[in-house]
């Protein structure tokens, strides 16, 4: 319990009288006395200590400014710690004394009344203790707050909570204007850093020790272990004493005090401090300047001189603020006195001697004084003193830790711009968003550990978590609730239950829980999965979590927090299968897709053309009539399929092209053979439906699990309500699929992966599954459907907890441990509940098209095309370069092109194959008679020789013509030589 220091009534009365006399003595004829009221609580020595600081401020101020013509004359009034007393004192000071300004009162509740009087009388009210933000929620031009508003410290407290990652915090506040006033701002600041406030604990100012203990025991039964205390020491010390008695100052608890207690720690005795060990606190940071040290020393000297036995008395921050506020008022009054000589109160019309609030007079210079106070700026005991919007300029917040009985230990600082940091002189580049535990000095927490408390615990008072589980007729492999009719006891089993039990066993602490079925009074299901989740959101202590085949969805996450999923995510379409082995006479076309057939066919034609170009001038197999040449080229290209081409390839470039193309043909034919073999032998079953658009277009009926969110997804895809039919169990699903859509059943069903496993496990020979990504790829151009298909990618099954539950991170980590377990615990659980006992598991793979496309061989086609293009380009370049001189005589480009094609159509007589042939023919020609040679020459002149090619030189020189003569015998049995000769003659 807080123990007040001994009263100094006599000392402060003497001090006040001495200083007031000093001020009067200075009031010579050239000075102007100005009445100023002071309203404080003098029931304890704190108020008198503050009054001494106000008097010392005036003595110091006028000692330094003796030339000023104004002198403040203080009129102190005791509010008697009462609102009415403060209002009466303010009325007296304004009406009877004519106070130009009032310093005080002490509490925010008193200030609220006094401020209204000041507004009416236009008398500035300067409070150095009232910190409730609501006092300035409306514009009050005559109220000046010379202390930090609670808005600042709540942001610092939220930063501390965020720094240590605590997800929940409970405010404990005094149930009056001071305590309630901070609450909205504190809750908002905590929520801004994603910290939940599950409970708010209000304690009456007149609460007994038993009342405090009862409230603490209530808090002890909750999970949250982070408490924020906002009250004055008179109640706060009793709270911490009882908290220690209740065992709430032990390891695992976190206590944070606002400045209502932290500012007055030096006024508490050792026993009070001992009960607060490990507590954190925030308070305005006051630099320890030389001026502050000198003032404290002078104040203590005065005290010890007058009262030598008082050796442990000390000033608090409010005494320093009172000192600075008084000096600011003295400066402002001097500033106003320079513009007027009348500083009094305008009298109101009063018809009796009684003081009535509605007859309070109006200050003649209150407006000027208010403006002067707003412009005052100086360096005071507490630092830079300046009013911003009639409130003291915000300074840094110091974070302290109660560690010992000497003095609170400073562990860090907080500012709105820099956030939390350890030392006051820090790097200016420090970012407020990069706070971490290292930005605070070492902290001793309650129970004297140095490790950071996690901020929550499972209560150890015997209370168990109530785990809600769904009740349903089908798919009981996930969750099955059975009730013993004799004992009325329930037993919950299933895949989800085993997973949850395994996860709870992996938590680093013990958690007691009971499974509670979600049923009504008749023992039947009380609603849908969404209804069950909403019960957790309501927080009526009916369910603390939900375990079951609950899918993680975005809209559900608005009401609960999910741990990480523990099952596969997504939805599959289950359809009947059919035997397609011999159903299609064109099955030989299925190994390749249309694009691959077309590409291969075009490649054959291109390869035939390239080889023809490269071989035409040098290979007699590729010469002859145009139809013969085209047929030979195509025959050569297509015969590479079976490698039966008989034509020889002479050109090296053509050989390279043919070799590469033969390799490509080999790979393609082998792939075709393998794919066709697979279609004819292995892949005998195919899904009857693979395109969801076909179901929508034909208005087929499809099935979904009853009360499942899948129904809404199917509606979004375009299915009408009459196309939707629900089922409750795998057996009922089998019946609907076996009937078919035309006979009162369904053409397909949609369900989640784990449920699909169960369906296929019992009917794997009749049905198969197609995953969402498979049938989504079949209609990529249908944008409206493709966007909705994305909804099939769900989050999987997850455990649901209340929003902000501290269990969620630990449960998620435990799920990872179970999933990554070396003994494959998750696999064993799935085998027990979900896997088939036969070969059914092998049939759950999704079906997709086995046809091969261009994408499978595009690299081969690219290599073939590149090689062919390179060979063709090389040949044309060499050909043009070889015959460039023959093209010079032509002026037009067209003439050159025509002549180039004419040359290309000729045989290349210089090629080694033709030179060899000519040599053989020459020997044969010498054996013939002279008459035969003469006949050949006559035939040449008569024009009967076929295939006479004129050398282009003849076109330039009419006197000489060079002939390449192919003499073909008129008699098929006669062999005629081929010769080259020069014909001399004229036109």
NORLIN-V602885 format. One record per backbone hydrogen bond with DSSP energy under -1.0 kcal/mol. CO is the residue of the C=O (numbers start at 0). NH is the residue of the N-H. E is the energy in kcal/mol with one decimal. If there is no record, write none. Layout:
<<CO | NH | E> <CO | NH | E>>
This chain:
<<7 | 11 | -3.0> <8 | 12 | -2.3> <9 | 13 | -2.4> <10 | 14 | -2.7> <11 | 15 | -2.9> <12 | 16 | -2.3> <13 | 17 | -2.6> <14 | 18 | -2.3> <15 | 19 | -2.4> <16 | 20 | -2.2> <17 | 21 | -2.0> <18 | 22 | -2.3> <19 | 23 | -2.2> <20 | 24 | -2.5> <21 | 25 | -1.2> <23 | 26 | -1.5> <25 | 27 | -2.1> <27 | 30 | -1.5> <31 | 70 | -2.4> <33 | 72 | -3.5> <34 | 99 | -3.2> <35 | 74 | -2.3> <36 | 102 | -3.0> <37 | 76 | -3.2> <39 | 78 | -2.2> <44 | 48 | -2.2> <45 | 49 | -2.3> <46 | 50 | -1.8> <47 | 51 | -1.9> <48 | 52 | -1.6> <49 | 53 | -1.9> <50 | 54 | -2.2> <51 | 55 | -2.5> <52 | 56 | -1.9> <53 | 57 | -1.6> <54 | 58 | -2.2> <55 | 59 | -2.6> <56 | 60 | -2.4> <57 | 61 | -2.6> <58 | 62 | -1.6> <59 | 63 | -1.5> <60 | 64 | -1.4> <64 | 67 | -1.6> <68 | 31 | -4.1> <70 | 33 | -2.8> <72 | 35 | -2.6> <74 | 37 | -2.5> <76 | 39 | -2.0> <78 | 81 | -1.0> <81 | 85 | -2.0> <82 | 86 | -2.4> <83 | 87 | -2.8> <84 | 88 | -2.2> <85 | 89 | -2.2> <86 | 90 | -2.3> <87 | 91 | -2.3> <88 | 92 | -2.4> <89 | 93 | -2.3> <90 | 94 | -2.7> <91 | 95 | -2.0> <91 | 96 | -1.7> <92 | 98 | -2.6> <100 | 36 | -2.6> <101 | 125 | -3.0> <102 | 38 | -2.4> <106 | 110 | -2.2> <107 | 111 | -1.8> <109 | 113 | -2.2> <110 | 114 | -2.9> <112 | 116 | -1.6> <113 | 117 | -2.4> <114 | 118 | -2.5> <115 | 119 | -1.9> <116 | 120 | -2.5> <117 | 121 | -1.1> <117 | 122 | -2.2> <120 | 362 | -3.2> <123 | 101 | -2.2> <124 | 143 | -3.2> <125 | 103 | -3.2> <126 | 145 | -2.7> <130 | 149 | -2.4> <131 | 134 | -1.5> <132 | 135 | -1.8> <133 | 136 | -1.5> <139 | 142 | -1.7> <141 | 124 | -3.3> <143 | 126 | -2.3> <144 | 391 | -2.1> <148 | 151 | -1.4> <149 | 153 | -1.8> <151 | 155 | -1.3> <152 | 156 | -2.3> <153 | 157 | -2.3> <154 | 158 | -1.9> <155 | 159 | -1.8> <156 | 160 | -2.3> <157 | 161 | -2.5> <158 | 162 | -2.3> <159 | 163 | -1.5> <160 | 165 | -1.8> <166 | 195 | -3.4> <169 | 227 | -2.1> <170 | 200 | -2.8> <171 | 229 | -2.6> <172 | 202 | -2.6> <173 | 175 | -2.2> <175 | 179 | -3.2> <176 | 180 | -1.8> <181 | 185 | -2.3> <182 | 186 | -2.7> <183 | 187 | -2.0> <184 | 188 | -2.0> <185 | 189 | -2.1> <186 | 190 | -2.6> <187 | 191 | -1.6> <189 | 192 | -1.1> <189 | 194 | -2.2> <190 | 193 | -1.8> <195 | 168 | -2.0> <200 | 172 | -2.4> <202 | 174 | -2.6> <203 | 206 | -1.8> <207 | 211 | -2.2> <208 | 212 | -2.5> <209 | 213 | -2.2> <210 | 214 | -1.9> <211 | 215 | -2.1> <212 | 216 | -2.3> <213 | 217 | -1.6> <214 | 218 | -1.9> <215 | 219 | -2.0> <218 | 221 | -1.3> <222 | 456 | -2.3> <224 | 253 | -2.8> <225 | 169 | -2.6> <226 | 255 | -2.4> <227 | 171 | -3.5> <228 | 257 | -2.0> <229 | 173 | -1.7> <231 | 234 | -1.3> <231 | 235 | -3.0> <232 | 236 | -2.2> <234 | 238 | -1.9> <235 | 239 | -2.2> <236 | 240 | -1.8> <237 | 241 | -2.1> <238 | 242 | -2.2> <239 | 243 | -2.1> <240 | 244 | -1.5> <241 | 245 | -2.1> <242 | 247 | -3.0> <249 | 252 | -1.5> <253 | 226 | -2.7> <254 | 279 | -3.0> <255 | 228 | -3.1> <256 | 281 | -1.3> <257 | 260 | -1.4> <257 | 261 | -1.9> <258 | 262 | -2.1> <260 | 263 | -1.0> <261 | 264 | -1.1> <263 | 266 | -1.7> <264 | 267 | -1.6> <268 | 272 | -1.9> <269 | 273 | -2.4> <270 | 274 | -1.2> <272 | 275 | -1.5> <275 | 278 | -1.9> <278 | 401 | -2.8> <279 | 256 | -2.7> <280 | 399 | -2.7> <282 | 397 | -3.4> <286 | 288 | -1.8> <288 | 292 | -2.1> <289 | 293 | -2.5> <290 | 294 | -2.2> <291 | 295 | -2.5> <292 | 296 | -2.2> <293 | 297 | -2.5> <294 | 298 | -2.5> <295 | 299 | -2.3> <296 | 300 | -2.4> <297 | 301 | -2.1> <298 | 302 | -2.1> <299 | 303 | -3.2> <300 | 304 | -2.2> <301 | 305 | -1.8> <302 | 306 | -3.1> <306 | 309 | -1.6> <308 | 310 | -1.3> <315 | 319 | -1.2> <316 | 320 | -2.4> <317 | 321 | -2.5> <318 | 322 | -1.8> <319 | 323 | -2.3> <320 | 324 | -2.7> <321 | 325 | -2.2> <322 | 326 | -1.8> <323 | 327 | -2.3> <324 | 328 | -2.1> <325 | 329 | -2.2> <326 | 330 | -2.1> <327 | 331 | -2.3> <328 | 332 | -2.6> <329 | 333 | -1.9> <330 | 334 | -1.9> <331 | 335 | -2.1> <332 | 336 | -2.4> <335 | 338 | -2.2> <343 | 363 | -1.6> <345 | 361 | -1.1> <355 | 358 | -1.6> <356 | 359 | -1.3> <361 | 345 | -2.6> <364 | 368 | -2.4> <365 | 369 | -2.2> <366 | 370 | -2.1> <367 | 371 | -2.5> <368 | 372 | -2.5> <369 | 373 | -1.7> <377 | 384 | -3.1> <382 | 379 | -2.9> <384 | 377 | -1.8> <385 | 392 | -2.2> <389 | 144 | -2.4> <390 | 387 | -3.7> <395 | 284 | -3.0> <396 | 413 | -2.2> <397 | 282 | -1.7> <398 | 410 | -3.0> <398 | 411 | -1.2> <399 | 280 | -2.2> <400 | 408 | -2.6> <401 | 277 | -3.1> <408 | 400 | -2.5> <410 | 440 | -2.6> <411 | 398 | -2.8> <412 | 420 | -2.1> <413 | 396 | -3.0> <414 | 418 | -2.4> <418 | 414 | -1.5> <420 | 412 | -3.1> <423 | 425 | -1.2> <426 | 429 | -2.0> <430 | 433 | -1.1> <435 | 438 | -1.8> <436 | 439 | -1.5> <444 | 447 | -2.2> <448 | 444 | -2.3> <454 | 224 | -2.6> <464 | 513 | -2.9> <465 | 543 | -3.4> <465 | 544 | -1.2> <466 | 515 | -3.5> <467 | 546 | -2.5> <468 | 517 | -2.3> <474 | 477 | -1.5> <476 | 494 | -3.0> <477 | 495 | -1.4> <479 | 492 | -2.3> <481 | 490 | -3.0> <483 | 487 | -2.6> <488 | 483 | -3.2> <490 | 481 | -2.6> <492 | 479 | -2.9> <493 | 497 | -2.3> <494 | 498 | -2.1> <495 | 499 | -2.3> <496 | 500 | -2.5> <497 | 501 | -2.1> <498 | 502 | -2.2> <499 | 503 | -2.6> <500 | 504 | -1.7> <503 | 506 | -1.1> <511 | 464 | -2.8> <513 | 466 | -3.2> <515 | 468 | -1.7> <516 | 518 | -1.5> <517 | 525 | -1.9> <519 | 522 | -1.8> <523 | 519 | -2.6> <527 | 531 | -1.9> <528 | 532 | -2.4> <529 | 533 | -2.2> <530 | 534 | -1.3> <532 | 536 | -1.7> <533 | 537 | -2.1> <544 | 467 | -3.2> <545 | 799 | -2.0> <547 | 549 | -2.4> <549 | 797 | -2.2> <551 | 794 | -1.7> <552 | 556 | -1.6> <555 | 558 | -2.0> <555 | 559 | -1.6> <560 | 800 | -2.7> <569 | 752 | -1.6> <570 | 771 | -1.0> <571 | 750 | -2.0> <572 | 769 | -2.5> <573 | 748 | -2.2> <574 | 767 | -2.4> <575 | 687 | -3.2> <577 | 685 | -2.5> <583 | 586 | -1.1> <585 | 588 | -2.0> <586 | 589 | -1.4> <590 | 851 | -3.2> <592 | 596 | -2.1> <593 | 597 | -2.6> <594 | 598 | -2.1> <595 | 599 | -2.5> <596 | 600 | -2.5> <597 | 601 | -2.5> <598 | 602 | -1.9> <599 | 603 | -2.0> <600 | 604 | -1.8> <601 | 605 | -2.4> <602 | 606 | -2.7> <603 | 607 | -2.3> <604 | 608 | -2.2> <605 | 609 | -2.6> <606 | 610 | -2.5> <607 | 611 | -2.0> <608 | 612 | -2.4> <609 | 613 | -2.2> <610 | 614 | -1.7> <611 | 615 | -2.0> <614 | 618 | -2.4> <616 | 907 | -3.0> <618 | 621 | -1.7> <619 | 622 | -1.4> <624 | 628 | -2.4> <625 | 629 | -2.8> <626 | 630 | -2.4> <627 | 631 | -2.4> <628 | 632 | -2.4> <629 | 633 | -2.4> <630 | 634 | -2.8> <631 | 635 | -2.5> <632 | 636 | -2.3> <633 | 637 | -2.8> <634 | 638 | -2.0> <636 | 639 | -1.0> <637 | 640 | -1.7> <638 | 643 | -2.1> <650 | 654 | -2.0> <651 | 655 | -2.1> <652 | 656 | -2.0> <653 | 657 | -2.7> <654 | 658 | -2.5> <655 | 659 | -2.2> <656 | 660 | -2.5> <657 | 661 | -2.4> <658 | 662 | -1.8> <659 | 663 | -2.0> <660 | 664 | -2.7> <661 | 665 | -2.2> <662 | 666 | -2.0> <663 | 667 | -2.6> <664 | 668 | -2.6> <665 | 669 | -2.1> <666 | 670 | -2.2> <667 | 671 | -2.5> <668 | 672 | -2.4> <669 | 673 | -2.3> <670 | 674 | -2.6> <671 | 675 | -2.6> <672 | 676 | -2.2> <673 | 677 | -2.1> <674 | 678 | -2.1> <675 | 679 | -2.1> <676 | 680 | -1.8> <677 | 682 | -2.5> <681 | 683 | -1.7> <683 | 579 | -2.1> <685 | 577 | -2.8> <691 | 695 | -1.9> <692 | 696 | -3.0> <693 | 697 | -2.3> <694 | 699 | -2.5> <700 | 746 | -3.2> <701 | 724 | -2.1> <702 | 749 | -2.3> <703 | 726 | -1.8> <704 | 707 | -1.7> <707 | 710 | -1.1> <708 | 712 | -1.3> <709 | 713 | -2.5> <710 | 714 | -2.0> <711 | 715 | -1.9> <712 | 716 | -1.4> <713 | 718 | -2.0> <719 | 722 | -1.5> <720 | 723 | -1.5> <722 | 701 | -3.4> <724 | 703 | -1.5> <726 | 705 | -2.7> <728 | 732 | -2.1> <729 | 733 | -2.1> <730 | 734 | -1.9> <731 | 735 | -2.1> <732 | 736 | -2.2> <733 | 737 | -2.3> <734 | 738 | -1.6> <735 | 739 | -1.5> <735 | 745 | -2.1> <739 | 744 | -2.5> <747 | 702 | -2.5> <748 | 573 | -3.1> <750 | 571 | -2.9> <751 | 755 | -2.6> <752 | 756 | -2.1> <753 | 757 | -1.3> <754 | 758 | -2.1> <755 | 759 | -2.7> <756 | 760 | -2.0> <757 | 761 | -1.0> <762 | 765 | -1.2> <762 | 766 | -1.8> <765 | 576 | -2.1> <767 | 574 | -2.5> <769 | 572 | -2.6> <770 | 774 | -1.8> <771 | 775 | -1.6> <772 | 776 | -1.0> <775 | 778 | -1.3> <778 | 781 | -1.2> <780 | 782 | -1.5> <781 | 785 | -2.9> <782 | 786 | -2.2> <784 | 788 | -2.2> <787 | 790 | -1.8> <788 | 791 | -2.6> <789 | 792 | -1.8> <791 | 793 | -1.6> <795 | 551 | -3.0> <796 | 565 | -1.9> <798 | 562 | -2.3> <799 | 545 | -2.2> <800 | 560 | -2.9> <801 | 804 | -2.1> <804 | 807 | -1.1> <806 | 810 | -2.8> <807 | 811 | -2.4> <808 | 812 | -2.1> <809 | 813 | -2.0> <810 | 814 | -2.2> <811 | 815 | -1.8> <812 | 816 | -1.8> <813 | 817 | -2.2> <814 | 818 | -2.7> <815 | 819 | -2.5> <817 | 820 | -1.0> <820 | 823 | -1.8> <823 | 827 | -2.0> <824 | 828 | -2.0> <825 | 829 | -2.2> <826 | 830 | -2.4> <827 | 831 | -1.7> <828 | 832 | -1.6> <829 | 833 | -2.9> <829 | 834 | -1.8> <838 | 841 | -1.5> <839 | 842 | -1.9> <851 | 592 | -3.4> <852 | 855 | -1.5> <853 | 856 | -1.5> <856 | 860 | -2.2> <857 | 861 | -2.2> <858 | 862 | -2.3> <859 | 863 | -2.5> <860 | 864 | -2.8> <861 | 865 | -2.5> <862 | 866 | -2.5> <863 | 867 | -2.6> <864 | 868 | -2.5> <865 | 869 | -2.3> <866 | 870 | -2.6> <867 | 871 | -2.7> <868 | 872 | -2.5> <869 | 873 | -2.5> <870 | 874 | -2.3> <871 | 875 | -2.4> <872 | 876 | -2.2> <873 | 877 | -2.2> <874 | 878 | -2.6> <875 | 879 | -2.7> <876 | 880 | -2.1> <877 | 881 | -2.1> <878 | 882 | -1.6> <886 | 889 | -1.3> <891 | 895 | -1.6> <892 | 896 | -2.4> <893 | 897 | -2.7> <894 | 898 | -2.3> <895 | 899 | -2.2> <896 | 900 | -2.3> <897 | 901 | -1.8> <898 | 902 | -2.4> <899 | 903 | -2.3> <900 | 904 | -1.6> <902 | 905 | -1.5> <906 | 908 | -1.3> <907 | 910 | -1.8> <910 | 914 | -1.9> <911 | 915 | -1.9> <912 | 916 | -1.5> <913 | 917 | -2.4> <914 | 918 | -1.9> <915 | 919 | -1.7> <916 | 920 | -2.0> <917 | 921 | -2.6> <918 | 922 | -1.5> <919 | 923 | -1.5> <920 | 924 | -2.0> <921 | 925 | -1.5> <924 | 927 | -1.2> <928 | 932 | -1.6> <929 | 933 | -2.1> <930 | 934 | -1.9> <931 | 935 | -1.9> <932 | 936 | -2.0> <933 | 937 | -2.2> <934 | 938 | -2.4> <935 | 939 | -1.6> <936 | 940 | -1.7> <937 | 941 | -2.2> <938 | 943 | -1.9> <946 | 965 | -1.2> <948 | 963 | -2.1> <950 | 953 | -2.3> <951 | 954 | -1.1> <952 | 956 | -2.0> <958 | 984 | -1.3> <960 | 982 | -1.8> <961 | 950 | -2.7> <962 | 980 | -1.0> <963 | 948 | -2.0> <970 | 973 | -2.1> <978 | 964 | -1.5> <980 | 962 | -1.9> <982 | 960 | -1.5>>
